[in-house]
Amino acid sequence: MPKRNAFYAQSGGVTAVVNATACAVIETARKHRNRIGKVYAGRNGIIGALTEDLIDTSKESAAAVSALKHTPAGAFGSARYKLASLDKDRAQYERLIEVFRAHDIGYFLYNGGNDSADTCLKVSQLSQHLGYPLVAVHVPKTVDNDLAVTDCCPGFGSVAKYVATSMREAAFDVASMAKTSTRVFVLEVMGRHAGWITAAVGLADDAETPIPLLLLFPEITFDEAKFLAALDEKVKRFGYCCVGVSEGLRNAEGKFLSEAGTTDAFGHAQLGGVGPLIASLVKERLKHKYHWAVADYLQRAARHIASKTDLDQAYAVGKSAVELALAGKNAVMPAIVRLSDKPYRWKIGVAPLDKVANVEKRLPREYITADGFGITAKARAYLSPLLRGEAFPPFRDGLPRYVRLKNVSVPRKLATEFTP
Amino acid sequence: MPKRNAFYAQSGGVTAVVNATACAVIETARKHRNRIGKVYAGRNGIIGALTEDLIDTSKESAAAVSALKHTPAGAFGSARYKLASLDKDRAQYERLIEVFRAHDIGYFLYNGGNDSADTCLKVSQLSQHLGYPLVAVHVPKTVDNDLAVTDCCPGFGSVAKYVATSMREAAFDVASMAKTSTRVFVLEVMGRHAGWITAAVGLADDAETPIPLLLLFPEITFDEAKFLAALDEKVKRFGYCCVGVSEGLRNAEGKFLSEAGTTDAFGHAQLGGVGPLIASLVKERLKHKYHWAVADYLQRAARHIASKTDLDQAYAVGKSAVELALAGKNAVMPAIVRLSDKPYRWKIGVAPLDKVANVEKRLPREYITADGFGITAKARAYLSPLLRGEAFPPFRDGLPRYVRLKNVSVPRKLATEFTP
């Protein structure tokens, strides 16, 4: 087999451990120097491929690449950019092939969520449609944990650990203040359509550390009267109550309770603000003193409290993706397969990409308690292993040390410019 | 000297390490069993003293008391409750003495901030005015870092570590997204009148990890046009910009930019929401895509990322408070004295309480850069040592294990009830 180069890109919202996947891709490729020439990363994701703005990862030292394992976010830049169908957007696909041909890219490794899986699937069909030999492998990554087939998604375990830890800590705070001050604490978390992160907030409350807690899932239509009654009951009984609310909470008309009024590049509404909205509702109707927090990027970038399990899985999918590519497996995605809950055991399997692309895995109803405000034992059994293990980054002068790569550009070979 | 009991109470907003102070008070008192009978804690702070709702800390095991060192918030409950002057509120003070006499309290250890120092000072005068022998010692605690005399305040170093870490992580996230999505990230932090926490956000940016960052201090009047110009310049130059904004940011009329419309028990306006306000300003005026976070209680309860230096100092002031009380030092506060910046060395000194009560230590102007948006080398030299060292709590199943005490009530001795 001829030696060819690999293209790797990060897509969509970043996570605390997506760079661990990048690390695995580069480290594994370096172990197969006889088969893979260089790993070129797209600067700002797929945009880098379209504009021939490639990063030569071979310029990075082994130490710098290894430091990606403890560095959050996307080391090469990510992008919110979705390619339309081959029919609709043929010019973009042809440009991709033009760039890949110029740089002898034989392997396309795309690290993202649902939308990216769809893009990767389309690219995987190019080999056939446009006659350019290319193996496309999708590498799972999303804090939303909403990819199909895979048992969980790298990035989720760490955000789960962050939100559960944060809610537990805040609950201790509120409990201290409740006698004369704050009685209700609201934490808004990410998860536009799927309530996985909201469910993870529920782990803050357990047998050893019970916490009066209500969860507002995007899967459950918000019922104001029912929520206020449940909340008031908890405050009366325990003196305080905590609320974990999804940014994607919807009303009976199916509308998001709070919309920032802007949309992202994919046309998704950009949310934020349902936390303060719920808090002010509590104040108006129940007159309880409240505090609210919106964790936003802090939750998905929180490498300092990453899950070791999540980190290991993020690395494993990166390694597997390179191996699958070398084995010529086109249009697949390494998936995490759960072998058992107790003890938690997992392995890497292979998912056909057409079963993953554009499918959203919502939180099953059986993971939500009958009243709609909590998580079941089944949810706990699923979620709990994903948070396990600590993997603190190195610290200097009291702060985590995160690496910035040199990100040296690959010399351009094409005369043509392209504006995506 | 006769053996007498000690009363300990937590007051005001809690911190990640105030329980380490409680631990020190109890452990140190247990080492002086010949002089101190029991440590009674006020359930919900001073309210517990007024209502004769005392907690017998002798019922807690050594292991449980030790676990307070890694448990955030107030283990006995705190209170936002300020006593007026002796003239105005004589009944409350007489009630305190009545309760203290009934339980043979000889030592009053009050763990709080500015308002609490004032209460403690008043209590210290009771011995003379009401003829009851009592030694009152204030123990410093506030995330706001605004107490006079002491070089810093236990609780601050940990919140500083949290906000600097969080901003650094979020900056990596924004940098990844900036090409096609978020260009401005706003983090709102605590600090109603003093910009110490805002200044700590500035540590996210350093020589090894430069970050385009603007800080909005409560000490600097908000100048919208100047801010927007500075922000736009950073975005144009670096592709993105982060903003750390104090909840107490004020406009030219001296008014808080955002008020929740409610006030706490001390009559302070309860703030929150200046973060989203700044973000929407950026969107309207500059059209940049933005994200914002409000850390709220997460920042002050974040024991998982506490500063070891802060933890050590929180313990040291608790230990010293008991020793000062035993030495009969009335109306004082153990203070942290900085001996040198490099290497950072400190010791515990003694502050007269009348120099501390109701005095607010603002961020010096020389700690803020000339343009008003950053911190100086002097600020870094002061702040940096306070964040140093990690002191992770124990984890189980991926989450920190925090202790809840039994909090057994001391049998009441008084027939009279009292409603504060």
HADDOCK unambig.tbl for C-alpha pairs under 7 A between the chains (distance, minus, plus):
assign (segid A and resid 14 and name CA) (segid B and resid 173 and name CA) 6.55 0.50 0.50
assign (segid A and resid 44 and name CA) (segid B and resid 179 and name CA) 6.49 0.50 0.50
assign (segid A and resid 72 and name CA) (segid B and resid 169 and name CA) 6.68 0.50 0.50
assign (segid A and resid 72 and name CA) (segid B and resid 172 and name CA) 6.81 0.50 0.50
assign (segid A and resid 73 and name CA) (segid B and resid 172 and name CA) 5.70 0.50 0.50
assign (segid A and resid 73 and name CA) (segid B and resid 173 and name CA) 4.85 0.50 0.50
assign (segid A and resid 73 and name CA) (segid B and resid 176 and name CA) 6.42 0.50 0.50
assign (segid A and resid 74 and name CA) (segid B and resid 173 and name CA) 6.98 0.50 0.50
assign (segid A and resid 74 and name CA) (segid B and resid 176 and name CA) 5.20 0.50 0.50
assign (segid A and resid 75 and name CA) (segid B and resid 176 and name CA) 6.99 0.50 0.50
assign (segid A and resid 77 and name CA) (segid B and resid 176 and name CA) 4.08 0.50 0.50
assign (segid A and resid 77 and name CA) (segid B and resid 177 and name CA) 6.46 0.50 0.50
assign (segid A and resid 78 and name CA) (segid B and resid 176 and name CA) 5.22 0.50 0.50
assign (segid A and resid 78 and name CA) (segid B and resid 177 and name CA) 5.59 0.50 0.50
assign (segid A and resid 79 and name CA) (segid B and resid 177 and name CA) 6.11 0.50 0.50
assign (segid A and resid 79 and name CA) (segid B and resid 179 and name CA) 6.70 0.50 0.50
assign (segid A and resid 79 and name CA) (segid B and resid 180 and name CA) 5.62 0.50 0.50
assign (segid A and resid 80 and name CA) (segid B and resid 180 and name CA) 5.90 0.50 0.50
assign (segid A and resid 80 and name CA) (segid B and resid 181 and name CA) 6.67 0.50 0.50
assign (segid A and resid 161 and name CA) (segid B and resid 398 and name CA) 6.83 0.50 0.50
assign (segid A and resid 161 and name CA) (segid B and resid 399 and name CA) 6.88 0.50 0.50
assign (segid A and resid 165 and name CA) (segid B and resid 399 and name CA) 6.05 0.50 0.50
assign (segid A and resid 165 and name CA) (segid B and resid 400 and name CA) 6.79 0.50 0.50
assign (segid A and resid 166 and name CA) (segid B and resid 298 and name CA) 5.95 0.50 0.50
assign (segid A and resid 169 and name CA) (segid B and resid 72 and name CA) 6.68 0.50 0.50
assign (segid A and resid 169 and name CA) (segid B and resid 298 and name CA) 6.98 0.50 0.50
assign (segid A and resid 169 and name CA) (segid B and resid 301 and name CA) 5.35 0.50 0.50
assign (segid A and resid 169 and name CA) (segid B and resid 302 and name CA) 6.23 0.50 0.50
assign (segid A and resid 170 and name CA) (segid B and resid 297 and name CA) 5.72 0.50 0.50
assign (segid A and resid 170 and name CA) (segid B and resid 298 and name CA) 5.70 0.50 0.50
assign (segid A and resid 170 and name CA) (segid B and resid 301 and name CA) 5.86 0.50 0.50
assign (segid A and resid 172 and name CA) (segid B and resid 72 and name CA) 6.82 0.50 0.50
assign (segid A and resid 172 and name CA) (segid B and resid 73 and name CA) 5.70 0.50 0.50
assign (segid A and resid 173 and name CA) (segid B and resid 14 and name CA) 6.55 0.50 0.50
assign (segid A and resid 173 and name CA) (segid B and resid 73 and name CA) 4.83 0.50 0.50
assign (segid A and resid 173 and name CA) (segid B and resid 74 and name CA) 6.97 0.50 0.50
assign (segid A and resid 173 and name CA) (segid B and resid 301 and name CA) 6.20 0.50 0.50
assign (segid A and resid 176 and name CA) (segid B and resid 73 and name CA) 6.42 0.50 0.50
assign (segid A and resid 176 and name CA) (segid B and resid 74 and name CA) 5.22 0.50 0.50
assign (segid A and resid 176 and name CA) (segid B and resid 77 and name CA) 4.08 0.50 0.50
assign (segid A and resid 176 and name CA) (segid B and resid 78 and name CA) 5.22 0.50 0.50
assign (segid A and resid 177 and name CA) (segid B and resid 77 and name CA) 6.46 0.50 0.50
assign (segid A and resid 177 and name CA) (segid B and resid 78 and name CA) 5.59 0.50 0.50
assign (segid A and resid 177 and name CA) (segid B and resid 79 and name CA) 6.12 0.50 0.50
assign (segid A and resid 179 and name CA) (segid B and resid 44 and name CA) 6.52 0.50 0.50
assign (segid A and resid 179 and name CA) (segid B and resid 79 and name CA) 6.71 0.50 0.50
assign (segid A and resid 180 and name CA) (segid B and resid 79 and name CA) 5.63 0.50 0.50
assign (segid A and resid 180 and name CA) (segid B and resid 80 and name CA) 5.91 0.50 0.50
assign (segid A and resid 181 and name CA) (segid B and resid 80 and name CA) 6.68 0.50 0.50
assign (segid A and resid 264 and name CA) (segid B and resid 181 and name CA) 6.99 0.50 0.50
assign (segid A and resid 292 and name CA) (segid B and resid 296 and name CA) 6.60 0.50 0.50
assign (segid A and resid 293 and name CA) (segid B and resid 294 and name CA) 5.16 0.50 0.50
assign (segid A and resid 293 and name CA) (segid B and resid 295 and name CA) 5.30 0.50 0.50
assign (segid A and resid 293 and name CA) (segid B and resid 296 and name CA) 5.29 0.50 0.50
assign (segid A and resid 294 and name CA) (segid B and resid 293 and name CA) 5.15 0.50 0.50
assign (segid A and resid 294 and name CA) (segid B and resid 294 and name CA) 5.04 0.50 0.50
assign (segid A and resid 294 and name CA) (segid B and resid 295 and name CA) 6.39 0.50 0.50
assign (segid A and resid 295 and name CA) (segid B and resid 293 and name CA) 5.33 0.50 0.50
assign (segid A and resid 295 and name CA) (segid B and resid 294 and name CA) 6.42 0.50 0.50
assign (segid A and resid 295 and name CA) (segid B and resid 295 and name CA) 6.18 0.50 0.50
assign (segid A and resid 296 and name CA) (segid B and resid 292 and name CA) 6.63 0.50 0.50
assign (segid A and resid 296 and name CA) (segid B and resid 293 and name CA) 5.31 0.50 0.50
assign (segid A and resid 297 and name CA) (segid B and resid 170 and name CA) 5.72 0.50 0.50
assign (segid A and resid 298 and name CA) (segid B and resid 166 and name CA) 5.95 0.50 0.50
assign (segid A and resid 298 and name CA) (segid B and resid 169 and name CA) 6.98 0.50 0.50
assign (segid A and resid 298 and name CA) (segid B and resid 170 and name CA) 5.69 0.50 0.50
assign (segid A and resid 301 and name CA) (segid B and resid 169 and name CA) 5.36 0.50 0.50
assign (segid A and resid 301 and name CA) (segid B and resid 170 and name CA) 5.86 0.50 0.50
assign (segid A and resid 301 and name CA) (segid B and resid 173 and name CA) 6.21 0.50 0.50
assign (segid A and resid 302 and name CA) (segid B and resid 169 and name CA) 6.24 0.50 0.50
assign (segid A and resid 384 and name CA) (segid B and resid 397 and name CA) 6.82 0.50 0.50
assign (segid A and resid 387 and name CA) (segid B and resid 398 and name CA) 4.94 0.50 0.50
assign (segid A and resid 388 and name CA) (segid B and resid 397 and name CA) 5.32 0.50 0.50
assign (segid A and resid 388 and name CA) (segid B and resid 398 and name CA) 3.85 0.50 0.50
assign (segid A and resid 389 and name CA) (segid B and resid 398 and name CA) 5.39 0.50 0.50
assign (segid A and resid 397 and name CA) (segid B and resid 384 and name CA) 6.83 0.50 0.50
assign (segid A and resid 397 and name CA) (segid B and resid 388 and name CA) 5.32 0.50 0.50
assign (segid A and resid 398 and name CA) (segid B and resid 161 and name CA) 6.83 0.50 0.50
assign (segid A and resid 398 and name CA) (segid B and resid 387 and name CA) 4.93 0.50 0.50
assign (segid A and resid 398 and name CA) (segid B and resid 388 and name CA) 3.84 0.50 0.50
assign (segid A and resid 398 and name CA) (segid B and resid 389 and name CA) 5.39 0.50 0.50
assign (segid A and resid 399 and name CA) (segid B and resid 161 and name CA) 6.90 0.50 0.50
assign (segid A and resid 399 and name CA) (segid B and resid 165 and name CA) 6.04 0.50 0.50
assign (segid A and resid 400 and name CA) (segid B and resid 165 and name CA) 6.78 0.50 0.50
